[in-house]
Amino acid sequence: MKTQKAIKDRRSIKYFDADHQMTAEEIDELLSLAALSPTAFNVQHWRFVVVDDPELRKAIRAHSWDQAQVTDASLLLVLCADLKAWEKQPERYWAKADKEVSEFMLPAIKAYYSTKTRVQRDEAMRSCGIAAQTIMLAAKAMGYDSCPMDGFDFNRVAQLIRLPQDHIISMFITVGKATKKPWPRPGQLPLEELVIKNQFNPRSPKPQSEIKTEPMAEVSDEVVTEVKPKAKPKAKPKVKAKD
Ligand SMILES: Cc1cc2nc3c(=O)[nH]c(=O)nc-3n(C[C@H](O)[C@H](O)[C@H](O)COP(=O)(O)O)c2cc1C
């Protein structure tokens, strides 16, 4: 299948044939292709959790707005990333490179990530997003349908899959045989709105005058391992509209 056709034919499928099973070889092929996706500094920090335990799938579905894909797809992947992969034997990522290349890369990796929790998280999400699309297009080429999903309780799912403290969940990818056609594409924005030539319009809302760098107080790489009952929401304080 041509890449262009796979891109055009891929749609987010809501209903899968619960009886269809992918072979171990197919799953292996799909994940091997996913593992060829690019990552900054080749840190390959994605971790693909394959959930094939039906009871675990049911438990995850209960925290995923009861979405049928979670139990009915042939494959449920929880795309995670190891936020600290950059510091875990990074020489592995450049093992086959020329000596001078790896000698340059290893200190560069450390300088780029150490102390920067926001960068670690942003990179993880970027890499998982790219891997997700690789998986969905490869699935299409292999005769399968898919659905990316983030409609679930991230903390509950983290607990259910026993996510390590220094990992993060990006999204689910479900793969299988569609039983219902997707609705027609609901509406694509025109390219004129999406594509900016060189610079944003000077008359468009206030450009950023200052690029925010570390530390970002609101960003945390902490994974909540204990889900506490939600406190009653407090009345929102009244705030004046921003300038
Ligand atoms: C990050 C992300 C999360 C999504 N979460 C869900 C989800 O939880 N359930 C669902 O049915 N579709 C989900 N979708 C699919 C979108 O609804 C879908 O991509 C969008 O409507 C465009 O349709 P298309 O993918 O068929 O082109 C998600 C898509 C993305 C990219």
PDBQT file of the ligand as one rigid body, heavy atoms in Angstrom, charges set to zero:
ROOT
HETATM    1  C1  LIG A 301      -4.585  12.204  21.204  1.00  0.00    +0.000 C 
HETATM    2  C2  LIG A 301      -5.895  11.657  20.668  1.00  0.00    +0.000 A 
HETATM    3  C3  LIG A 301      -6.818  11.145  21.544  1.00  0.00    +0.000 A 
HETATM    4  C4  LIG A 301      -8.020  10.597  21.073  1.00  0.00    +0.000 A 
HETATM    5  N1  LIG A 301      -8.873  10.001  21.955  1.00  0.00    +0.000 NA
HETATM    6  C5  LIG A 301      -9.949   9.334  21.476  1.00  0.00    +0.000 A 
HETATM    7  C6  LIG A 301     -10.753   8.575  22.354  1.00  0.00    +0.000 A 
HETATM    8  O1  LIG A 301     -10.522   8.481  23.549  1.00  0.00    +0.000 OA
HETATM    9  N2  LIG A 301     -11.797   7.919  21.804  1.00  0.00    +0.000 N 
HETATM   10  C7  LIG A 301     -12.101   7.949  20.476  1.00  0.00    +0.000 A 
HETATM   11  O2  LIG A 301     -13.054   7.316  20.051  1.00  0.00    +0.000 OA
HETATM   12  N3  LIG A 301     -11.342   8.668  19.618  1.00  0.00    +0.000 NA
HETATM   13  C8  LIG A 301     -10.269   9.343  20.079  1.00  0.00    +0.000 A 
HETATM   14  N4  LIG A 301      -9.455  10.040  19.207  1.00  0.00    +0.000 N 
HETATM   15  C9  LIG A 301      -9.775  10.051  17.793  1.00  0.00    +0.000 C 
HETATM   16  C10 LIG A 301     -10.274  11.423  17.307  1.00  0.00    +0.000 C 
HETATM   17  O3  LIG A 301     -11.597  11.623  17.716  1.00  0.00    +0.000 OA
HETATM   18  C11 LIG A 301     -10.138  11.441  15.790  1.00  0.00    +0.000 C 
HETATM   19  O4  LIG A 301      -8.772  11.331  15.456  1.00  0.00    +0.000 OA
HETATM   20  C12 LIG A 301     -10.680  12.706  15.141  1.00  0.00    +0.000 C 
HETATM   21  O5  LIG A 301     -12.055  12.825  15.358  1.00  0.00    +0.000 OA
HETATM   22  C13 LIG A 301     -10.415  12.700  13.635  1.00  0.00    +0.000 C 
HETATM   23  O6  LIG A 301     -10.952  11.530  13.051  1.00  0.00    +0.000 OA
HETATM   24  P1  LIG A 301     -10.066  10.530  12.201  1.00  0.00    +0.000 P 
HETATM   25  O7  LIG A 301      -8.934  10.077  13.092  1.00  0.00    +0.000 OA
HETATM   26  O8  LIG A 301     -10.977   9.412  11.832  1.00  0.00    +0.000 OA
HETATM   27  O9  LIG A 301      -9.538  11.271  11.037  1.00  0.00    +0.000 OA
HETATM   28  C14 LIG A 301      -8.294  10.616  19.674  1.00  0.00    +0.000 A 
HETATM   29  C15 LIG A 301      -7.351  11.169  18.800  1.00  0.00    +0.000 A 
HETATM   30  C16 LIG A 301      -6.162  11.664  19.280  1.00  0.00    +0.000 A 
HETATM   31  C17 LIG A 301      -5.144  12.192  18.314  1.00  0.00    +0.000 C 
ENDROOT
TORSDOF 0
